[in-house]
Amino acid sequence: MSHINQHLIAASPSDLRARRTFGPLQWLQLVTILSLWHRRMRTRAHLARLDEAGLRDIGMSEAERRAECARPFWQGADR
């Protein structure tokens, strides 16, 4: 039996309920990361629709645009 299963068997029902609940800080962190991911999806969708003049305006090459648009929404520009 794995360590996790042994721990769950030994835990009381109140211990398990306490572990399944989120506190205010965890909810805030969840909402923050979901907002960030949504903003990245929207921004990359807008970037994908820019024409050549729009890319020049923001100082981005076509290759940079392709690379940025290819990133998954959970991955930031720092990677």
C-alpha positions in Angstrom: 0.0 0.0 0.0 1.3 3.4 -0.9 2.2 6.0 1.7 -0.7 8.2 0.5 -3.3 5.4 1.0 -1.9 4.5 4.4 -2.2 8.2 5.4 -5.8 8.4 4.2 -6.9 5.3 6.0 -5.4 6.6 9.3 -7.0 10.1 8.8 -10.3 10.8 10.5 -13.3 12.1 8.4 -12.9 15.6 9.9 -9.2 15.6 8.9 -10.2 14.8 5.3 -12.9 17.5 5.2 -10.4 20.0 6.4 -8.0 19.2 3.7 -10.6 19.5 0.9 -11.7 23.0 1.8 -10.1 26.1 0.5 -9.4 29.1 2.7 -9.8 32.7 1.4 -6.2 32.9 0.4 -6.3 29.7 -1.7 -9.5 31.0 -3.4 -7.8 34.3 -4.2 -4.8 32.5 -5.6 -7.0 30.3 -7.7 -9.0 33.3 -9.1 -5.7 35.1 -9.7 -4.1 32.3 -11.7 -7.4 31.7 -13.7 -7.5 35.4 -14.5 -3.9 35.4 -15.7 -4.5 32.4 -17.9 -7.6 34.0 -19.4 -5.7 37.2 -20.1 -2.9 35.2 -21.8 -5.5 33.4 -24.0 -7.1 36.7 -25.0 -3.8 38.5 -25.6 -2.4 35.7 -27.7 -5.7 35.5 -29.7 -5.4 39.3 -30.4 -1.8 39.0 -31.3 -2.6 36.2 -33.8 -5.0 38.6 -35.6 -2.6 41.5 -36.0 -1.5 42.4 -39.5 2.0 43.3 -40.5 1.5 47.0 -39.7 0.2 46.1 -36.2 3.2 43.9 -35.6 5.5 46.8 -36.6 3.7 49.1 -34.2 4.4 46.9 -31.3 8.0 46.1 -32.4 7.4 42.3 -32.9 8.5 40.1 -35.8 6.4 37.4 -37.4 8.7 34.8 -35.9 8.3 36.3 -32.4 4.5 36.3 -32.9 4.4 32.7 -34.0 6.5 31.7 -31.0 4.3 33.6 -28.5 1.1 32.3 -30.0 2.4 28.7 -29.9 2.8 28.9 -26.1 0.1 27.2 -24.0 -2.0 29.6 -21.9 -0.4 28.4 -18.6 3.1 29.3 -19.8 4.4 32.8 -19.4 6.8 34.8 -21.5 9.7 34.1 -19.0 10.1 30.5 -20.2 
